[in-house]
């Protein structure tokens, strides 16, 4: 699994959430569904019902979030997807998650 973003806050009263996306472009996170979200007791898949850029960020409506209170329970949670869902990269290109824990040495 690869972390693509985090739920950063709630948006409005109908269950929409603000999303901090690690994807490039930022709204690339909206092309993945379902999202797997860390919740109490483990991970849960939630289907992305709608999403769009909003200002400098992203907002999204997830399955099971019908109001602000339900959305508030997800704030601060990571959004992950399966690694094999990511596009293949060109040679000598890497996802940042591939570089975590790698020792860096200058020549």
GIFENBEL-V799060 format. One record per run of one state. SS is the DSSP state (alpha for helix, beta for strand, coil for the rest). FROM is the first residue (numbers start at 0). LEN is the number of residues. Records with the same first field share a line. If there is no record, write none. Layout:
BEGIN
SS = FROM-LEN, FROM-LEN
END
This chain:
BEGIN
coil = 0-1, 11-4, 21-4, 31-3, 39-2, 46-1, 54-2, 62-5, 72-5, 81-1, 85-10, 99-8
beta = 1-10, 15-6, 34-5, 41-5, 47-7, 56-6, 77-4
alpha = 25-6, 67-5, 82-3, 95-4
END
